[in-house]
Amino acid sequence: MRFPAPLIPATLIRRYKRFIADVVMPSGEVVTVHVANPGAMTGLMEPGAKVWLSRSDNPDRKLAHSWELVEVDLGAGVELVGINTGHPNRLVAEAIALGALPELAGYGTLRSEVKYGRNSRIDILLEEAASPPCYVEVKNVHLMCRPGLAEFPDCVTARGARHLDELAAAVAAGARAVMIYVIQIGSADRFALADDIDPAYAAAFDRARAGGVEAMAWRCAVTLESITVATAVPIVGRQPAGPTRSLRRVAL
């Protein structure tokens, strides 16, 4: 996924009300920008951080700029981290179309945001006449409290737990279901569930895996020009609780 125009540098003042942040532009102007991320964003929103923005040409948008990337040192040196949770679905769809996700090859059609289950929409539905449908749920990962270890979720997510139960129900009905964690941190070399943040989500993950839901984690290559699903990383076992983390209940 290439950004359609060069990103704009800015300095973060503060993030507030979940979806809003104030930044200082290179001109010195203070601008309010959209934050497409409902999570806690632990370690990614320190005042003074260098951030990168996109600008929309849509005149109907209340906030013209969106926060896309932040420069931060998560233990492997300063790097760019993607914070926009609206991108992973597109990133996975592009990777599937390019044949970059071999586990999801061989399907003739790909549809997005298809209704299924009790009252849910699946991020991606893959279909092929000779095979059961494949339901693909995508989650963005941007939490790293230990060098190299990406974790999800960064806050309590009842909605995320419900999605896992819906995937398990789809498998029970004869479909295939896959949970993909898209890590927008280039230094990640492994992935784990942050069960100290949300034990209920971890329990739902265990139920889903026992019910036949597949799970995989992929690390992105993040640059100022593009974000690309690049490399599979292992999903490792539960980790001891790390540094104190702020727990918040939001919908991811």
Solvent accessible surface area in square Angstrom, and as a share of the most:
residue,aa,sasa,rsa
1,M,19,0.09
2,R,160,0.59
3,F,19,0.08
4,P,134,0.84
5,A,59,0.46
6,P,124,0.78
7,L,15,0.08
8,I,46,0.23
9,P,44,0.28
10,A,6,0.05
11,T,59,0.34
12,L,3,0.01
13,I,66,0.33
14,R,123,0.45
15,R,29,0.10
16,Y,52,0.20
17,K,159,0.67
18,R,79,0.29
19,F,75,0.31
20,I,45,0.23
21,A,0,0.00
22,D,19,0.10
23,V,0,0.00
24,V,47,0.27
25,M,24,0.11
26,P,102,0.64
27,S,97,0.63
28,G,49,0.47
29,E,104,0.47
30,V,90,0.52
31,V,24,0.14
32,T,48,0.28
33,V,0,0.00
34,H,64,0.29
35,V,0,0.00
36,A,21,0.16
37,N,0,0.00
38,P,18,0.11
39,G,0,0.00
40,A,4,0.03
41,M,0,0.00
42,T,40,0.23
43,G,36,0.34
44,L,2,0.01
45,M,65,0.29
46,E,112,0.50
47,P,99,0.62
48,G,52,0.50
49,A,19,0.15
50,K,88,0.37
51,V,0,0.00
52,W,27,0.09
53,L,0,0.00
54,S,25,0.16
55,R,142,0.52
56,S,31,0.20
57,D,136,0.71
58,N,76,0.39
59,P,127,0.80
60,D,129,0.67
61,R,87,0.32
62,K,195,0.82
63,L,39,0.19
64,A,32,0.25
65,H,15,0.07
66,S,9,0.06
67,W,0,0.00
68,E,9,0.04
69,L,0,0.00
70,V,1,0.00
71,E,52,0.23
72,V,27,0.15
73,D,81,0.42
74,L,22,0.11
75,G,50,0.48
76,A,72,0.56
77,G,33,0.32
78,V,109,0.63
79,E,33,0.15
80,L,32,0.16
81,V,0,0.00
82,G,0,0.00
83,I,0,0.00
84,N,12,0.06
85,T,43,0.25
86,G,55,0.53
87,H,29,0.13
88,P,3,0.02
89,N,50,0.26
90,R,124,0.45
91,L,4,0.02
92,V,1,0.00
93,A,23,0.18
94,E,54,0.24
95,A,6,0.05
96,I,25,0.13
97,A,87,0.67
98,L,145,0.72
99,G,50,0.48
100,A,44,0.34
101,L,2,0.01
102,P,91,0.57
103,E,75,0.34
104,L,1,0.00
105,A,64,0.50
106,G,67,0.64
107,Y,46,0.17
108,G,59,0.56
109,T,76,0.44
110,L,62,0.31
111,R,117,0.43
112,S,68,0.44
113,E,81,0.37
114,V,27,0.16
115,K,144,0.61
116,Y,26,0.10
117,G,57,0.55
118,R,174,0.64
119,N,136,0.70
120,S,8,0.05
121,R,118,0.43
122,I,0,0.00
123,D,17,0.09
124,I,1,0.00
125,L,7,0.04
126,L,1,0.01
127,E,54,0.24
128,E,66,0.30
129,A,111,0.86
130,A,100,0.77
131,S,48,0.31
132,P,72,0.45
133,P,49,0.31
134,C,0,0.00
135,Y,35,0.13
136,V,0,0.00
137,E,3,0.02
138,V,10,0.05
139,K,14,0.06
140,N,12,0.06
141,V,1,0.00
142,H,9,0.04
143,L,1,0.01
144,M,11,0.05
145,C,35,0.21
146,R,52,0.19
147,P,84,0.53
148,G,6,0.06
149,L,0,0.00
150,A,0,0.00
151,E,3,0.01
152,F,7,0.03
153,P,1,0.01
154,D,5,0.02
155,C,0,0.00
156,V,25,0.14
157,T,0,0.00
158,A,65,0.50
159,R,107,0.39
160,G,0,0.00
161,A,15,0.11
162,R,90,0.33
163,H,10,0.04
164,L,1,0.00
165,D,45,0.23
166,E,3,0.01
167,L,0,0.00
168,A,23,0.17
169,A,53,0.41
170,A,11,0.08
171,V,33,0.19
172,A,92,0.71
173,A,91,0.71
174,G,51,0.49
175,A,16,0.12
176,R,59,0.21
177,A,1,0.01
178,V,0,0.00
179,M,1,0.00
180,I,1,0.00
181,Y,0,0.00
182,V,0,0.00
183,I,0,0.00
184,Q,0,0.00
185,I,0,0.00
186,G,36,0.34
187,S,30,0.19
188,A,0,0.00
189,D,75,0.39
190,R,70,0.25
191,F,0,0.00
192,A,0,0.00
193,L,5,0.03
194,A,1,0.01
195,D,36,0.19
196,D,56,0.29
197,I,2,0.01
198,D,4,0.02
199,P,88,0.55
200,A,65,0.51
201,Y,1,0.00
202,A,5,0.04
203,A,46,0.36
204,A,0,0.00
205,F,15,0.06
206,D,69,0.36
207,R,123,0.45
208,A,1,0.00
209,R,116,0.42
210,A,95,0.73
211,G,38,0.36
212,G,42,0.41
213,V,1,0.01
214,E,58,0.26
215,A,22,0.17
216,M,22,0.10
217,A,1,0.01
218,W,21,0.07
219,R,55,0.20
220,C,1,0.01
221,A,48,0.37
222,V,22,0.12
223,T,57,0.33
224,L,60,0.30
225,E,93,0.42
226,S,19,0.12
227,I,0,0.00
228,T,65,0.38
229,V,11,0.06
230,A,52,0.40
231,T,54,0.32
232,A,55,0.42
233,V,12,0.07
234,P,82,0.52
235,I,61,0.31
236,V,46,0.27
237,G,48,0.46
238,R,100,0.36
239,Q,52,0.23
240,P,108,0.68
241,A,77,0.60
242,G,27,0.26
243,P,81,0.51
244,T,141,0.82
245,R,23,0.08
246,S,71,0.45
247,L,101,0.50
248,R,71,0.26
249,R,180,0.66
250,V,16,0.09
251,A,53,0.41
252,L,28,0.14
